Amino acid sequence: MKNTKIYLYLWRLFCVLAASVAIALFWRNTLLISILLLVLACLINIKSSKLEIFFYIIVAIVATLVESVAMSTGAWVYVNQDVLNFPFWLPLYWGMGGIVMKDLYLVITQSLKK
C-alpha cells in the first residue's frame, strides 16, 4: 500500500477523533458541533473519489435512519433532538465513521495479502 494512502487514512482517522472530541466537549451546542462536523466531513472527503463520497452519503443516511428506529423504541435518547429524535450532526458523524471503517477494512485486507 502506498504511503500516500496511509497518510490519507490516518488523516481521516484524525478527523473522526477530532469530531469525537468536539462532540464530547460541546454536546450542548448543536449548531457548533454541526458546523465543526461539516468542516471535518469536507476535510475527510477532499481527496475522495465519487464512489467514496457516494458511500459516505449512503452510510450517513442509512445508519442515521437505523439509529433513529432504535431510539424510537426507547433504547436511548439524545438530549438535543433536532430531527426525527436525533441531532443535526449525527448523519455527518456516521458518514465519517463509515469512511474510516472502509479505510480500516482496506488496510487490514492489504496487510493480510502480504
Backbone bond lengths (Angstrom), bond angles and torsions (degrees), N, CA, C in turn:
res aa  C-N    CA-C-N  psi(-1)  N-CA   C-N-CA  omega(-1)  CA-C   N-CA-C  phi
1 M - - - 1.453 - - 1.525 108.75 -
2 K 1.318 116.66 136.58 1.459 121.75 -177.49 1.525 110.87 -70.07
3 N 1.350 114.27 148.77 1.461 119.49 178.34 1.522 111.88 -60.56
4 T 1.335 116.93 -34.29 1.467 118.83 -179.23 1.530 111.19 -62.81
5 K 1.335 116.68 -36.40 1.471 120.13 177.05 1.527 110.41 -66.80
6 I 1.330 116.19 -43.01 1.465 120.06 179.11 1.521 110.20 -60.55
7 Y 1.328 117.08 -44.14 1.468 120.47 178.96 1.529 111.06 -63.02
8 L 1.317 116.84 -39.20 1.465 120.66 177.24 1.525 110.29 -63.07
9 Y 1.325 117.08 -44.87 1.458 121.11 -179.94 1.527 111.02 -63.82
10 L 1.334 116.32 -41.43 1.469 119.98 177.84 1.526 111.10 -65.45
11 W 1.334 116.57 -38.89 1.461 120.61 177.39 1.528 110.59 -61.01
12 R 1.319 115.95 -44.40 1.462 120.16 179.59 1.529 111.22 -64.17
13 L 1.326 116.40 -40.83 1.463 120.24 177.21 1.523 110.42 -62.25
14 F 1.328 116.93 -43.03 1.466 121.14 177.31 1.532 110.57 -58.86
15 C 1.329 117.38 -42.57 1.470 121.01 179.89 1.524 111.38 -62.47
16 V 1.331 117.34 -40.28 1.465 120.34 178.73 1.527 110.40 -67.85
17 L 1.329 116.75 -39.92 1.466 119.50 176.79 1.524 110.75 -64.28
18 A 1.326 117.04 -40.18 1.470 120.94 176.72 1.527 110.42 -62.68
19 A 1.326 116.86 -39.78 1.466 120.81 177.26 1.526 110.46 -63.38
20 S 1.319 116.90 -41.02 1.464 120.93 179.21 1.522 111.20 -62.86
21 V 1.327 116.26 -42.70 1.468 120.67 177.91 1.530 110.10 -64.24
22 A 1.329 116.69 -43.18 1.472 120.55 179.06 1.526 110.97 -60.15
23 I 1.322 116.64 -42.72 1.465 120.17 179.13 1.527 110.40 -64.38
24 A 1.331 116.51 -43.32 1.465 120.18 -179.93 1.529 112.11 -63.88
25 L 1.318 116.60 -37.58 1.465 120.33 -176.74 1.524 113.55 -82.10
26 F 1.323 117.00 -37.68 1.463 120.73 -170.53 1.527 113.36 -117.45
27 W 1.311 118.38 28.08 1.460 121.72 -172.92 1.524 113.48 -58.40
28 R 1.301 117.76 -21.61 1.470 119.98 179.49 1.536 112.52 -78.45
29 N 1.326 116.80 -17.63 1.462 121.14 -174.99 1.532 110.03 -110.42
30 T 1.315 116.34 88.58 1.466 121.90 -176.16 1.525 112.24 -60.64
31 L 1.317 117.27 -40.13 1.464 120.44 -178.67 1.527 111.03 -63.83
32 L 1.320 117.14 -45.52 1.465 120.95 179.43 1.525 111.20 -61.89
33 I 1.323 116.78 -47.08 1.471 119.99 178.97 1.523 110.48 -62.41
34 S 1.317 117.29 -41.39 1.471 120.59 179.53 1.523 110.98 -60.64
35 I 1.324 117.16 -43.15 1.470 120.73 179.17 1.524 110.43 -66.29
36 L 1.340 116.98 -46.16 1.467 120.39 179.58 1.526 111.31 -60.96
37 L 1.324 117.17 -44.08 1.461 120.07 -179.68 1.522 112.18 -69.86
38 L 1.315 117.63 -32.35 1.465 120.28 175.37 1.529 110.24 -63.91
39 V 1.320 116.43 -43.11 1.471 120.67 177.14 1.525 110.02 -63.38
40 L 1.327 117.57 -46.75 1.465 120.94 179.84 1.530 111.54 -64.54
41 A 1.322 117.66 -37.75 1.471 120.71 177.57 1.522 110.52 -63.64
42 C 1.320 116.76 -39.33 1.475 120.15 176.30 1.522 110.40 -65.46
43 L 1.325 116.85 -41.41 1.467 120.34 179.15 1.524 111.55 -64.67
44 I 1.316 117.08 -38.75 1.467 120.85 178.42 1.522 110.65 -63.46
45 N 1.314 116.66 -36.44 1.464 120.82 -173.28 1.523 114.46 -96.17
46 I 1.335 118.29 8.47 1.471 120.99 -179.61 1.526 111.63 -57.26
47 K 1.308 117.41 -47.15 1.471 121.63 -177.16 1.530 112.25 -99.52
48 S 1.308 117.05 17.58 1.461 120.72 -176.15 1.523 111.82 -80.98
49 S 1.322 114.14 148.61 1.463 119.97 173.25 1.530 108.27 -78.46
50 K 1.321 116.07 169.45 1.469 120.25 177.00 1.527 110.59 -60.70
51 L 1.333 116.22 -36.93 1.460 120.51 179.16 1.529 110.94 -64.73
52 E 1.332 117.02 -41.62 1.464 120.01 178.65 1.525 111.41 -65.96
53 I 1.317 117.72 -38.44 1.465 120.72 177.70 1.530 109.82 -66.05
54 F 1.328 116.49 -40.99 1.462 120.66 175.68 1.529 110.25 -60.87
55 F 1.341 116.59 -43.83 1.464 122.07 177.87 1.527 110.31 -60.09
56 Y 1.332 116.41 -44.07 1.468 121.85 178.01 1.532 110.35 -56.25
57 I 1.313 116.42 -48.46 1.469 121.34 -177.38 1.527 111.10 -64.70
58 I 1.332 116.89 -44.22 1.466 120.82 179.97 1.522 110.73 -62.58
59 V 1.335 116.99 -47.00 1.474 119.98 179.11 1.522 110.24 -61.73
60 A 1.327 116.96 -43.98 1.467 120.64 -179.42 1.525 111.30 -57.93
61 I 1.315 116.51 -44.27 1.471 120.56 -177.65 1.526 111.53 -73.23
62 V 1.327 116.68 -52.81 1.466 120.35 -174.25 1.527 111.37 -65.55
63 A 1.322 117.49 -46.78 1.466 120.03 -178.41 1.527 111.32 -63.25
64 T 1.319 116.92 -39.75 1.465 120.07 178.80 1.523 111.04 -65.91
65 L 1.318 117.37 -41.71 1.471 120.04 178.21 1.527 111.47 -64.53
66 V 1.332 116.37 -42.12 1.468 119.75 178.43 1.527 110.08 -63.44
67 E 1.332 116.73 -43.40 1.463 119.58 178.33 1.527 110.63 -64.43
68 S 1.305 117.18 -37.97 1.465 120.97 178.79 1.527 111.19 -62.29
69 V 1.326 116.67 -40.98 1.468 120.63 176.93 1.528 109.85 -63.48
70 A 1.329 116.72 -45.01 1.467 120.09 179.06 1.530 111.07 -61.55
71 M 1.330 116.39 -40.61 1.466 119.82 179.70 1.520 111.50 -67.39
72 S 1.321 117.59 -31.20 1.470 120.16 -179.50 1.528 111.88 -67.19
73 T 1.325 117.32 -17.84 1.467 120.97 176.50 1.522 111.62 -81.72
74 G 1.330 116.33 -8.02 1.459 120.32 -179.55 1.513 113.63 93.30
75 A 1.329 117.23 9.17 1.463 120.41 -179.00 1.529 111.49 -60.23
76 W 1.316 117.94 -40.76 1.457 123.95 175.11 1.516 108.24 -162.53
77 V 1.324 115.66 167.96 1.460 120.99 178.14 1.517 109.40 -139.28
78 Y 1.317 115.66 154.35 1.460 121.75 171.53 1.520 107.95 -96.08
79 V 1.318 116.04 141.41 1.463 120.28 179.51 1.521 110.11 -62.74
80 N 1.327 116.71 -44.89 1.466 121.88 179.11 1.524 108.97 -102.08
81 Q 1.314 116.43 99.71 1.462 121.50 -179.38 1.522 108.56 -102.92
82 D 1.318 116.34 107.72 1.459 120.59 -176.11 1.525 113.05 -95.13
83 V 1.330 117.08 -41.58 1.464 122.01 -175.64 1.527 108.34 -139.33
84 L 1.325 117.12 128.74 1.474 121.21 176.24 1.523 112.67 44.64
85 N 1.276 118.56 43.29 1.464 128.27 178.30 1.538 115.46 66.64
86 F 1.328 118.25 23.56 1.466 120.83 173.40 1.531 109.57 -139.34
87 P 1.336 117.08 157.49 1.470 120.47 179.91 1.534 111.98 -74.25
88 F 1.338 116.09 156.33 1.470 121.89 -179.60 1.526 113.07 -54.03
89 W 1.324 116.70 -36.19 1.460 120.68 -172.47 1.528 113.55 -77.09
90 L 1.319 118.50 -13.51 1.468 120.88 -174.06 1.533 113.94 -58.83
91 P 1.340 120.63 -45.57 1.473 118.97 178.10 1.533 112.74 -60.89
92 L 1.327 117.21 -36.59 1.468 120.22 177.71 1.525 110.38 -61.70
93 Y 1.317 115.62 -43.32 1.469 121.22 -178.91 1.530 110.95 -66.69
94 W 1.326 116.86 -43.16 1.462 120.16 177.76 1.533 111.29 -62.04
95 G 1.322 116.80 -43.30 1.461 119.82 178.85 1.516 112.03 -60.88
96 M 1.336 116.11 -42.59 1.464 120.43 178.30 1.526 110.55 -63.05
97 G 1.325 115.90 -43.15 1.462 120.00 178.41 1.520 111.90 -62.83
98 G 1.326 116.93 -38.57 1.463 120.70 178.35 1.517 112.43 -62.82
99 I 1.331 116.54 -41.71 1.469 120.72 178.64 1.526 110.57 -64.23
100 V 1.326 116.84 -43.18 1.467 120.15 -179.74 1.528 110.68 -66.93
101 M 1.329 117.62 -37.91 1.467 119.69 176.98 1.529 110.98 -65.17
102 K 1.329 117.46 -37.81 1.468 121.10 175.88 1.521 110.02 -62.25
103 D 1.342 115.92 -44.79 1.465 120.54 178.92 1.527 110.97 -61.07
104 L 1.327 116.47 -43.93 1.463 120.99 178.99 1.521 110.55 -61.19
105 Y 1.317 116.96 -42.05 1.462 121.39 176.76 1.531 110.75 -59.14
106 L 1.330 117.10 -45.27 1.465 120.58 -179.75 1.519 111.86 -64.26
107 V 1.327 117.44 -40.94 1.465 120.79 178.94 1.523 110.21 -63.67
108 I 1.319 117.27 -44.88 1.469 120.68 -179.05 1.519 110.98 -65.20
109 T 1.329 118.03 -46.06 1.465 119.55 -178.78 1.522 111.56 -66.02
110 Q 1.330 117.76 -36.90 1.467 120.39 177.61 1.524 111.07 -66.90
111 S 1.327 117.23 -39.80 1.464 119.67 -178.79 1.528 111.23 -71.74
112 L 1.319 118.61 -28.64 1.460 121.20 177.73 1.525 112.13 -74.91
113 K 1.330 117.42 -22.70 1.463 121.17 178.99 1.522 111.92 -74.10
114 K 1.316 116.82 -20.17 1.479 120.21 -176.96 1.498 112.18 -79.01
